[in-house]
Amino acid sequence: MAKNIESEEEKKNREMVEDIATNVAKLSRQISELLNGRLKRKAILILLAASTGLPKSHIDAVLNAISDMEKDYLNR
């Protein structure tokens, strides 16, 4: 019976993918916590719009997308 031996490069790639998935999940959860925290969403949008010069509608779309990333792109 042949053993499936993972090469060093495959191991590094697998670990990198796992790290990315972990970070995506953390970021998604942290944005969700921010949006459900004490500061109202409108205040967050105003602050980020003032800081970036971007329209609030764009910021709102990005915050929604980030908070949904875990469920949209990661397997459980």
N, C-alpha and C positions, 0 to 999 in steps of 0.2 A: 504494500500500500504506500503510495507516494505521499509525502507530507507537503502541504502547501506552505512553503517558506516565504515569508514576506521580506523583500529586499529592503535595504536601508532607505532607499529613495521612496519606496512605497510606504514605508513606516512614517517617514517625515511628511509625506503628502497626506496620509490618513490623519496624523496628529494635527496638521495644519487645518484640515477640513473640520475636525472636531473642535478646534479652538475657535474657528470662525463661527461655527454653529452655536457654541457656548456664548460667544460675545453678542451674536445676533439676538439670542434669547434674553440675555441680560439687558441689552439696550431696549428691546421691545418692552420688557417688564418695567424698566425704569421710566420710560416715557409714559407708559400707562399709569404708573404711580404718580408722576408729575401731574398728569391731566386729571387724576382723581384726588389730588391733594387739596390742601387748604386754599391755594391760589386759584381763582376762577380762570377758566379757559380764556375768557375775553382778556383778562389781565396778562396772561402768558403771551397771547397773540400780539397785544399792544407792545409789550416789552421787546419781544423778538423782532417785530416789525420796525420798531424804533432803532434797535441795535443793528439790524442788517440792511434796512432800507428796502426790504422786499414787501410786496403786498401781503396783507393778512391772509388772504385766500390761499396764497402759495404756501405760507407757513402752516396753515391749518391742514392742507393736503399732505404736507410732509410729515407732520406730527401724527396724522391718522395712519399714514403708510408705515411709519416706524413702529407704532404701537401694534399694528397688525402683522408685522414681519414674521414673528414666531409662528403664528398659526398659518400664515400663507406659504411659508417657505421651508419649514422644518417638520420632519416626522417626529412623532411623539416617542 
